[in-house]
Amino acid sequence: MNGNGNWWSAFISRKFLVLAIATVMLWFGKIADDIWMYVALAYIGVNVVQRYIDTKTETKHRTEETRGGEITVGPGEKP
């Protein structure tokens, strides 16, 4: 896929689509303010957790590559 396809799929993700639909429903008075707030907080929270997991996974893979695939465990850490 080219760069535009990656951007498009990231922009129109399921989570974003849910937030966009909730925003439109709020605009037309179909849902209450507090329901929209819960949807928005869930969207933000899930994105933060997903980014954290992606960062940890990327760091782990980078560390394994620099050590030749060996995973060393420090004191008090679990493998």
Summary of the structure (lengths in Angstrom):
residues: 79
radius of gyration: 19.3
end to end distance: 35.6
largest distance: 57.5
contacts: 153
relative contact order: 0.07
helix: 72%
strand: 0%
